[in-house]
Amino acid sequence: MLVFNFSPFPNLETNRLNLRRLTSEDVDEILVLRSNPEIMQFIPRPLIKSKEEALEFITTMNAAVDSNTVINWAITTKENDELIGMIGFYRIKPENYRAEVGYILSAAYHGQGIITEALQRVIQFGFEEMGLNSIEAVIDPENFGSEKVLLKNNFVKEGHFKEHTFFEGKFLDSVFYSLLKKNY
């Protein structure tokens, strides 16, 4: 079974991006991201409605990082340390050498390859530093942008689960993608 230690926090870097730990300074950007129904349309989580809720989200994420059960990065450009998105491993299963990756990006940065670039670095970290054998992603079947990113990164569609998740009074389908280390 894998054992993780995210201390000190592993800041990552790509050609254009810095991936760093969330801080309370990110509260306004988290509120903008997580309160936007368009950005959140494919993420079955409640919208954040206040600065207090955004700060609570940051605190919760950092507590999970400190307990080595989640690893989550703020995505920033190298020119500006302002959070433009997030990416991380949220459902880590050390006993199965497996983790689920998730990401979110400000609409102003869509279509620029930001998530693809961040995902490539996070995949590398997952396989080379964490020792994962498999990385999965679970998306809404209508999230064609996310599907495109996953396919570009060699993820394979594993299955389409009908009415897999119950959220806000509706049953939602989920599509599972995965990438095995041997195919990385």
GUBA-69042 format. One line per field, with one value per residue (C-alpha): residue in three letters; residue number from 1; x, y negated, z. Coordinates in nm, 2 decimals. Layout:
GUBA-69042
type <- c(ALA | ...);
seq <- c(NUM | ...);
xx <- c(X | ...);
yy <- c(Y | ...);
zz <- c(Z | ...);
This chain:
GUBA-69042
type <- c(MET | LEU | VAL | PHE | ASN | PHE | SER | PRO | PHE | PRO | ASN | LEU | GLU | THR | ASN | ARG | LEU | ASN | LEU | ARG | ARG | LEU | THR | SER | GLU | ASP | VAL | ASP | GLU | ILE | LEU | VAL | LEU | ARG | SER | ASN | PRO | GLU | ILE | MET | GLN | PHE | ILE | PRO | ARG | PRO | LEU | ILE | LYS | SER | LYS | GLU | GLU | ALA | LEU | GLU | PHE | ILE | THR | THR | MET | ASN | ALA | ALA | VAL | ASP | SER | ASN | THR | VAL | ILE | ASN | TRP | ALA | ILE | THR | THR | LYS | GLU | ASN | ASP | GLU | LEU | ILE | GLY | MET | ILE | GLY | PHE | TYR | ARG | ILE | LYS | PRO | GLU | ASN | TYR | ARG | ALA | GLU | VAL | GLY | TYR | ILE | LEU | SER | ALA | ALA | TYR | HIS | GLY | GLN | GLY | ILE | ILE | THR | GLU | ALA | LEU | GLN | ARG | VAL | ILE | GLN | PHE | GLY | PHE | GLU | GLU | MET | GLY | LEU | ASN | SER | ILE | GLU | ALA | VAL | ILE | ASP | PRO | GLU | ASN | PHE | GLY | SER | GLU | LYS | VAL | LEU | LEU | LYS | ASN | ASN | PHE | VAL | LYS | GLU | GLY | HIS | PHE | LYS | GLU | HIS | THR | PHE | PHE | GLU | GLY | LYS | PHE | LEU | ASP | SER | VAL | PHE | TYR | SER | LEU | LEU | LYS | LYS | ASN | TYR);
seq <- c(1 | 2 | 3 | 4 | 5 | 6 | 7 | 8 | 9 | 10 | 11 | 12 | 13 | 14 | 15 | 16 | 17 | 18 | 19 | 20 | 21 | 22 | 23 | 24 | 25 | 26 | 27 | 28 | 29 | 30 | 31 | 32 | 33 | 34 | 35 | 36 | 37 | 38 | 39 | 40 | 41 | 42 | 43 | 44 | 45 | 46 | 47 | 48 | 49 | 50 | 51 | 52 | 53 | 54 | 55 | 56 | 57 | 58 | 59 | 60 | 61 | 62 | 63 | 64 | 65 | 66 | 67 | 68 | 69 | 70 | 71 | 72 | 73 | 74 | 75 | 76 | 77 | 78 | 79 | 80 | 81 | 82 | 83 | 84 | 85 | 86 | 87 | 88 | 89 | 90 | 91 | 92 | 93 | 94 | 95 | 96 | 97 | 98 | 99 | 100 | 101 | 102 | 103 | 104 | 105 | 106 | 107 | 108 | 109 | 110 | 111 | 112 | 113 | 114 | 115 | 116 | 117 | 118 | 119 | 120 | 121 | 122 | 123 | 124 | 125 | 126 | 127 | 128 | 129 | 130 | 131 | 132 | 133 | 134 | 135 | 136 | 137 | 138 | 139 | 140 | 141 | 142 | 143 | 144 | 145 | 146 | 147 | 148 | 149 | 150 | 151 | 152 | 153 | 154 | 155 | 156 | 157 | 158 | 159 | 160 | 161 | 162 | 163 | 164 | 165 | 166 | 167 | 168 | 169 | 170 | 171 | 172 | 173 | 174 | 175 | 176 | 177 | 178 | 179 | 180 | 181 | 182 | 183 | 184);
xx <- c(0.00 | 0.12 | 0.19 | 0.19 | 0.35 | 0.26 | 0.49 | 0.66 | 0.40 | 0.51 | 0.50 | 0.50 | 0.59 | 0.53 | 0.64 | 0.36 | 0.22 | 0.30 | 0.10 | 0.11 | -0.08 | -0.41 | -0.39 | -0.64 | -0.53 | -0.71 | -1.05 | -1.18 | -1.08 | -1.22 | -1.55 | -1.56 | -1.48 | -1.70 | -2.00 | -2.03 | -2.31 | -2.15 | -1.81 | -1.97 | -2.23 | -2.05 | -1.92 | -2.19 | -2.10 | -2.29 | -2.21 | -2.01 | -2.22 | -1.99 | -1.63 | -1.68 | -1.77 | -1.48 | -1.24 | -1.39 | -1.33 | -0.96 | -0.93 | -1.09 | -0.87 | -0.56 | -0.66 | -0.70 | -0.35 | -0.21 | -0.37 | -0.22 | -0.57 | -0.59 | -0.34 | -0.48 | -0.29 | -0.39 | -0.31 | -0.14 | 0.04 | 0.41 | 0.34 | 0.08 | 0.04 | -0.34 | -0.54 | -0.70 | -0.80 | -0.74 | -0.62 | -0.56 | -0.61 | -0.93 | -1.02 | -0.69 | -0.70 | -0.35 | -0.44 | -0.52 | -0.23 | -0.51 | -0.63 | -0.90 | -0.79 | -1.02 | -0.98 | -1.16 | -1.05 | -1.17 | -1.37 | -1.13 | -0.86 | -1.06 | -0.93 | -0.56 | -0.43 | -0.40 | -0.57 | -0.38 | -0.05 | -0.13 | -0.27 | 0.04 | 0.25 | 0.01 | 0.01 | 0.39 | 0.38 | 0.12 | 0.31 | 0.67 | 0.64 | 0.33 | 0.39 | 0.04 | -0.04 | -0.37 | -0.52 | -0.89 | -1.12 | -1.50 | -1.68 | -2.03 | -2.10 | -2.19 | -1.85 | -1.69 | -1.41 | -1.29 | -1.33 | -1.10 | -0.84 | -0.84 | -0.82 | -0.53 | -0.35 | -0.40 | -0.69 | -0.92 | -1.29 | -1.37 | -1.74 | -2.06 | -2.26 | -2.62 | -2.78 | -2.46 | -2.48 | -2.77 | -2.73 | -2.98 | -3.28 | -3.16 | -2.97 | -2.67 | -2.47 | -2.09 | -1.83 | -1.51 | -1.17 | -0.84 | -0.47 | -0.24 | 0.12 | 0.23 | 0.05 | 0.19);
yy <- c(0.00 | -0.35 | -0.60 | -0.97 | -1.27 | -1.61 | -1.80 | -2.00 | -2.09 | -1.99 | -2.31 | -2.22 | -2.41 | -2.39 | -2.62 | -2.87 | -2.77 | -2.75 | -2.49 | -2.59 | -2.54 | -2.72 | -3.01 | -3.24 | -3.50 | -3.30 | -3.35 | -3.60 | -3.38 | -3.07 | -3.25 | -3.36 | -3.01 | -2.80 | -3.04 | -3.05 | -2.82 | -2.80 | -2.69 | -2.45 | -2.31 | -1.98 | -1.95 | -1.81 | -2.02 | -2.30 | -2.65 | -2.86 | -3.17 | -3.38 | -3.47 | -3.27 | -2.96 | -3.01 | -3.05 | -2.73 | -2.55 | -2.65 | -2.55 | -2.21 | -2.15 | -2.24 | -2.02 | -1.73 | -1.80 | -1.81 | -1.47 | -1.34 | -1.23 | -1.49 | -1.69 | -2.00 | -2.28 | -2.64 | -2.70 | -3.03 | -3.18 | -3.25 | -3.62 | -3.65 | -3.45 | -3.50 | -3.17 | -3.09 | -2.73 | -2.43 | -2.07 | -1.78 | -1.42 | -1.41 | -1.04 | -0.88 | -0.50 | -0.41 | -0.05 | -0.03 | -0.26 | -0.48 | -0.83 | -1.05 | -1.37 | -1.67 | -2.03 | -2.36 | -2.67 | -3.03 | -3.08 | -3.36 | -3.09 | -2.82 | -2.71 | -2.80 | -2.46 | -2.55 | -2.24 | -2.01 | -2.16 | -2.14 | -1.79 | -1.66 | -1.78 | -1.64 | -1.31 | -1.30 | -1.38 | -1.11 | -0.83 | -0.94 | -1.09 | -0.93 | -0.59 | -0.56 | -0.28 | -0.43 | -0.78 | -0.81 | -1.10 | -1.10 | -1.35 | -1.45 | -1.29 | -1.64 | -1.79 | -1.76 | -2.00 | -1.78 | -1.47 | -1.63 | -1.71 | -1.35 | -1.19 | -1.43 | -1.29 | -0.93 | -0.86 | -0.57 | -0.56 | -0.29 | -0.31 | -0.52 | -0.48 | -0.57 | -0.77 | -0.72 | -1.03 | -1.19 | -1.57 | -1.85 | -1.62 | -1.46 | -1.15 | -1.22 | -1.00 | -0.97 | -0.87 | -0.71 | -0.76 | -0.62 | -0.63 | -0.34 | -0.41 | -0.16 | -0.38 | -0.71);
zz <- c(0.00 | -0.08 | 0.19 | 0.10 | 0.27 | 0.11 | 0.35 | 0.25 | -0.01 | -0.36 | -0.57 | -0.94 | -1.25 | -1.63 | -1.91 | -1.84 | -1.50 | -1.13 | -0.93 | -0.56 | -0.24 | -0.18 | 0.06 | 0.23 | -0.03 | -0.29 | -0.13 | -0.39 | -0.68 | -0.52 | -0.47 | -0.83 | -0.96 | -0.73 | -0.73 | -1.12 | -1.24 | -1.59 | -1.46 | -1.21 | -1.45 | -1.48 | -1.12 | -0.89 | -0.59 | -0.42 | -0.53 | -0.29 | -0.20 | 0.03 | 0.11 | 0.44 | 0.24 | 0.01 | 0.31 | 0.46 | 0.13 | 0.14 | 0.50 | 0.43 | 0.13 | 0.32 | 0.61 | 0.37 | 0.22 | 0.57 | 0.65 | 0.32 | 0.19 | -0.09 | -0.29 | -0.45 | -0.64 | -0.72 | -1.09 | -1.16 | -1.45 | -1.41 | -1.48 | -1.20 | -0.88 | -0.89 | -0.89 | -1.23 | -1.15 | -0.94 | -1.01 | -0.78 | -0.67 | -0.47 | -0.42 | -0.35 | -0.29 | -0.17 | -0.12 | -0.50 | -0.62 | -0.77 | -0.75 | -0.92 | -1.08 | -1.10 | -1.23 | -1.27 | -1.47 | -1.49 | -1.81 | -1.92 | -1.96 | -2.15 | -2.48 | -2.41 | -2.32 | -1.95 | -1.81 | -2.06 | -1.95 | -1.57 | -1.61 | -1.78 | -1.49 | -1.23 | -1.41 | -1.40 | -1.03 | -0.97 | -1.14 | -1.07 | -0.72 | -0.56 | -0.71 | -0.86 | -1.11 | -1.23 | -1.25 | -1.32 | -1.41 | -1.37 | -1.59 | -1.70 | -2.04 | -2.17 | -2.07 | -2.41 | -2.32 | -2.04 | -2.25 | -2.52 | -2.25 | -2.12 | -2.46 | -2.55 | -2.24 | -2.34 | -2.09 | -2.21 | -2.16 | -1.91 | -1.88 | -1.88 | -1.56 | -1.59 | -1.30 | -1.11 | -0.89 | -0.71 | -0.69 | -0.63 | -0.69 | -1.01 | -1.11 | -1.32 | -1.55 | -1.50 | -1.75 | -1.62 | -1.79 | -1.67 | -1.75 | -1.65 | -1.57 | -1.84 | -2.10 | -1.97);
